[in-house]
């Protein structure tokens, strides 16, 4: 399977280690949850010690432990992809409202994270009324009215794109441009956005829709950016259109590319005149490969591609809708990319 958190993108914990608007998602989740519960301890699976290192490196406010996820035996099921986590609609109330059957411990084995208001004994995860399990492949965010926290569990890349769009619309309410950013006088920024330090936006560009442009990024002359999230050091060349997409960072996109409704990994290269198609000619729903020769209807007729880390896409390449490009792939110039046989690995 090639959901956004697995396959070449790493284990299911990968979604938590991704940065979003300049902050690792695991840290963002902890920060939001700590608004309504007094967290004393965070535990991550012992197979994901890198997450422990990440959390300990970002905060010293609580203990960070690991646990053996094989010790969890609950069998309840996760009922919804979006669940109300906290209801703060009444003044002064802070009610943690996840029900006992909100998450499947079986489902989240190998990718669960526990938040606890007390310490763990030895290396055993002890769940009680003061402990909460949150899937690592999830994002916690505020509702549009800022009175609720919501949690969405993410399995596939199009769901990831949906959530980051929702988070940006709920969070980015005004135009924030760093004093160290440079925006050409001939460029137009229409909507609320965040433009971070040392960003350069060249002449005749347009930023349309709620967007985030991370530190050190560059937008080349005459490019159109619509509803995108760029992490740090994304370089977009001359006369490109990039829409409703997420870039993991340190990507280089050459001139006259069109990248639509896509998730782009870290350190990806696109040659000139390439792009990701996002609609089939007959307008049918996109089918996404979930195994060797097996495809699923994703329930929508717009989706581009999931491109893994360190991939190199040659000039004049078209990646067809719903395709997955593995990490460390090379797609030769002039290819119409249909399946994994079209790539070489390095």
NORWO-V988315 format. One record per pair of residues at least 6 apart in sequence whose ideal C-beta (glycine too) atoms are under 7 Angstrom apart, sorted by the first residue. I is the first residue (numbers start at 0). J is the second residue. D is the distance in Angstrom with one decimal. If there is no record, write none. Layout:
i = [I;I]
j = [J;J]
d = [D;D]
This chain:
i = [0;0;0;1;1;1;2;2;3;3;3;3;3;3;3;4;4;4;4;4;5;7;7;7;8;10;10;10;11;11;11;11;12;12;12;12;14;14;14;14;15;15;15;15;16;16;16;16;17;17;18;18;19;19;19;20;20;20;21;21;23;23;24;25;25;25;26;26;28;28;28;29;29;31;31;32;32;32;35;35;35;36;36;36;37;38;38;38;39;39;39;39;39;39;40;40;40;40;40;40;40;41;41;41;41;41;42;42;42;42;42;42;42;43;43;43;43;44;44;44;44;44;45;45;45;46;48;51;51;54;55;62;64;65;66;66;66;66;66;67;68;68;68;70;70;71;71;71;73;74;75;75;75;76;76;77;77;77;77;77;78;78;80;80;81;81;82;82;82;83;83;83;84;84;84;84;84;84;85;85;85;85;85;85;86;86;86;87;87;87;88;97;102;102;104;107;107;110;110;110;111;111;111;112;112;113;113;113;113;114;114;115;115;116;117;119;126;133;134;136;136;136;137;137;137;137;138;138;138;138;139;139;140;140;140;141;141;141;142;142;143;151;153;153;155;156;156;157;157;157;159;159;160;160;160;160;163;163;164;164;167;167;167;168;171;171;171;171;171;172;173;174;174;174;175;176;176;177;177;177;177;179;179;180;180;180;180;181;181;182;182;183;183;183;185;185;186;186;186;186;186;187;188;189;189;190;190;190;191;192;192;192;192;193;194;195;195;195;196;197;197;198;198;199;200;201;201;201;202;203;203;204;204;204;204;205;206;207;207;208;208;209;210;210;210;211;211;212;213;213;213;213;213;214;215;215;216;216;216;216;217;217;218;218;219;219;219;219;220;221;221;222;222;222;223;224;225;225;226;226;227;227;227;227;228;229;230;230;230;231;232;232;233;233;233;234;234;234;235;235;236;236;236;236;237;237;238;238;239;239;239;240;241;242;243;243;244;244;244;244;244;245;245;246;247;247;247;248;249;249;250;250;250;251;252;252;253;253;253;254;255;255;256;256;256;257;258;258;258;259;259;259;260;260;260;260;261;261;261;261;262;263;264;264;264;264;264;265;266;266;267;267;268;268;269;270;270;270;270;270;271;272;272;273;273;273;273;274;275;275;275;276;276;276;276;276;277;277;277;277;278;278;278;279;279;279;282;283;284;284;284;284;284;285;285;285;285;285;285;286;286;286;286;287;287;287;287;288;288;289;297;302;302;303;304;304;304;304;305;306;307;307;307;307;308;309;309;310;310;310;310;311;312;313;313;313;313;314;315;315;316;316;316;316;316;317;317;318;318;319;319;319;322;324;324;325;325;327;327;328;328;329;329;329;330;330;330;334]
j = [6;289;290;288;305;323;154;155;14;153;155;156;159;262;305;11;13;14;136;153;11;307;325;326;307;47;109;110;109;110;135;136;47;50;110;135;24;135;136;153;24;25;50;135;23;25;50;53;24;247;230;248;27;163;228;193;211;228;195;213;53;57;138;50;53;54;54;57;133;138;139;38;41;139;148;38;114;139;85;93;95;95;114;116;116;61;114;116;61;62;115;116;117;118;61;62;64;115;117;118;119;54;61;63;112;114;64;65;66;113;115;119;124;50;51;65;112;65;66;68;109;111;65;66;67;109;65;63;65;63;63;118;119;122;113;119;122;123;124;122;108;109;111;123;124;104;108;124;104;105;99;100;103;100;103;101;102;103;106;152;100;101;151;152;149;151;97;101;150;96;147;149;96;97;139;148;149;150;93;94;95;96;147;148;94;96;147;93;146;147;146;131;132;134;132;132;134;134;135;136;132;134;135;133;135;124;130;131;132;131;133;129;130;129;129;125;132;150;152;152;153;154;150;151;152;153;151;153;162;166;148;150;149;166;169;148;169;170;149;169;169;162;159;162;287;262;305;297;299;302;245;262;243;245;260;262;228;245;226;243;209;211;228;209;191;192;193;209;211;191;191;188;191;192;193;182;194;194;195;196;198;196;197;194;196;197;198;199;200;188;200;200;201;202;202;203;200;202;203;204;205;205;206;206;207;207;208;209;209;206;209;210;211;211;212;212;213;214;214;214;215;212;216;217;218;218;219;220;220;220;221;218;220;221;222;223;224;223;225;225;226;226;224;226;227;228;229;229;229;230;231;233;248;231;231;232;229;232;233;234;234;235;224;235;235;236;237;239;237;237;238;235;238;239;240;241;242;243;242;243;241;242;243;244;245;246;246;247;248;248;248;249;246;248;250;250;251;252;241;252;252;253;254;256;254;255;254;255;252;255;256;257;258;259;259;260;258;259;260;261;263;262;263;263;263;264;265;265;265;266;263;266;267;268;258;269;269;270;271;271;271;272;269;273;274;274;274;275;303;275;277;303;277;301;302;303;275;303;304;306;305;306;306;307;308;310;326;308;308;309;306;310;311;312;312;312;313;314;316;332;314;314;315;312;314;315;316;317;303;304;318;303;317;318;319;320;301;302;303;320;300;301;320;285;300;320;300;300;296;297;298;299;300;297;299;300;302;320;321;294;295;296;321;294;295;297;321;294;323;295;321;320;321;320;318;322;323;324;323;324;324;325;326;328;326;326;327;324;326;327;328;329;330;330;331;332;334;332;332;333;330;332;333;334;336;335;336;324;336;335;336;337;336;330;342;339;342;344;345;342;344;342;343;345;336;341;342;341]
d = [6.5;5.1;6.2;6.6;6.5;4.3;4.9;4.8;6.6;6.4;6.2;4.2;4.7;6.1;6.4;4.8;4.8;4.3;4.6;6.9;5.9;4.6;4.7;3.7;6.4;6.6;6.9;6.7;6.2;3.1;5.9;5.1;4.6;5.5;5.6;4.6;6.2;6.4;4.5;5.9;5.1;3.7;6.3;4.5;5.9;6.5;6.5;6.2;5.4;6.7;5.0;6.8;6.6;6.3;6.7;6.9;5.0;6.9;6.6;6.0;6.1;7.0;6.0;6.2;6.5;6.3;6.9;4.9;6.6;6.9;4.5;6.9;6.3;4.7;5.9;6.8;6.0;6.1;5.0;4.5;6.3;6.1;6.9;6.2;5.6;5.3;5.4;6.6;5.4;6.7;6.5;5.5;5.9;6.4;5.8;4.6;6.3;4.5;6.8;5.4;6.1;5.9;6.1;5.2;6.9;5.8;4.5;6.4;4.8;4.4;6.9;6.2;6.0;4.4;5.4;5.9;5.3;6.6;6.7;4.6;6.1;6.6;3.9;6.3;5.8;6.4;6.4;5.2;5.8;4.9;4.9;6.4;5.6;7.0;6.9;6.9;6.0;6.9;3.9;6.3;4.9;5.9;6.2;6.2;6.2;4.4;6.4;6.7;3.9;5.9;6.3;4.1;5.9;6.4;4.7;6.5;5.1;4.8;6.0;6.4;6.4;6.4;5.9;5.7;5.9;4.7;6.8;5.7;5.3;5.8;5.9;6.2;6.8;6.2;6.3;4.3;6.0;4.7;6.7;6.7;6.2;6.4;6.1;4.0;5.2;5.5;5.8;6.1;5.0;6.3;4.8;6.7;5.4;6.4;6.6;6.6;4.7;6.2;4.5;5.7;5.4;6.0;6.4;5.4;5.1;5.8;6.0;6.9;5.5;4.9;6.4;6.4;4.5;4.1;5.7;6.2;7.0;6.9;5.2;6.1;5.3;6.9;5.4;6.3;4.6;6.4;5.6;6.7;5.2;6.8;5.8;5.0;5.9;4.6;6.5;6.1;5.7;7.0;5.7;6.7;4.9;5.0;5.0;6.2;7.0;4.4;4.4;5.8;6.7;4.9;7.0;6.2;6.4;6.3;6.5;6.5;5.3;5.8;6.3;6.8;4.7;6.3;6.6;5.4;4.8;6.4;5.8;5.0;7.0;5.7;5.3;6.3;5.6;5.8;4.8;6.6;4.5;6.1;5.5;4.6;6.9;4.7;5.3;4.9;6.7;6.7;4.2;4.8;6.9;6.9;4.6;6.0;5.7;4.4;4.6;5.1;5.1;6.5;6.5;4.2;6.9;4.8;4.5;6.8;5.0;6.2;5.4;5.8;5.4;5.7;6.4;4.5;6.9;4.9;4.9;6.4;5.3;4.4;4.8;5.8;4.9;5.3;5.0;4.9;4.6;6.2;5.4;4.3;5.0;5.8;4.6;5.1;6.9;6.7;5.1;5.1;5.0;6.9;4.9;4.7;3.6;6.2;5.9;6.2;5.0;4.7;6.6;5.0;5.2;4.5;4.2;6.6;6.5;4.6;5.5;4.4;5.3;6.2;4.5;6.9;4.7;6.6;6.2;5.0;5.4;4.5;4.4;6.7;5.1;6.3;4.5;5.4;6.3;4.5;4.7;5.3;4.0;6.6;6.3;4.8;5.5;6.9;6.9;5.3;4.9;4.7;6.2;5.7;3.5;4.7;5.8;4.8;4.7;6.4;5.0;7.0;4.7;6.6;6.2;5.0;5.7;4.7;4.1;6.9;4.2;6.8;6.1;5.0;6.1;6.5;4.6;4.9;5.0;5.0;6.6;5.0;5.5;6.8;6.5;4.7;6.4;5.1;6.8;4.6;6.4;5.0;4.1;5.4;5.6;4.8;5.7;6.7;4.6;5.2;6.9;4.6;5.9;5.2;4.3;4.8;5.8;5.2;5.2;5.4;5.3;3.7;5.8;5.1;6.8;5.9;4.0;5.0;4.3;5.4;5.2;4.2;4.6;3.5;4.8;6.7;4.9;4.9;5.5;4.7;3.9;6.5;6.9;4.6;6.1;5.0;5.6;5.0;4.6;6.6;4.7;6.2;4.8;3.6;7.0;6.5;4.9;5.8;4.7;5.4;6.3;6.2;4.3;6.4;3.7;4.4;4.6;6.9;6.0;6.8;5.6;5.3;5.3;6.1;4.3;5.6;6.3;5.9;6.4;6.8;6.9;5.8;5.5;6.5;5.0;6.4;6.2;6.2;5.3;5.1;6.5;6.4;4.6;4.9;4.1;4.1;6.6;5.8;5.8;6.4;5.7;5.1;4.5;5.5;6.2;5.1;6.9;5.9;5.6;6.4;4.7;4.8;7.0;6.3;4.9;4.4;5.7;5.0;3.7;6.6;4.8;5.9;4.9;5.1;6.8;6.9;4.6;4.9;4.9;5.7;5.2;3.4;6.9;4.5;5.8;5.0;5.2;6.7;6.9;5.0;6.2;5.1;6.8;6.8;4.4;6.8;6.2;5.7;5.8;6.9;6.6;6.5;6.8;5.5;5.6;4.0;6.0;6.3;4.9;6.3;5.6;6.4;5.4;5.6]
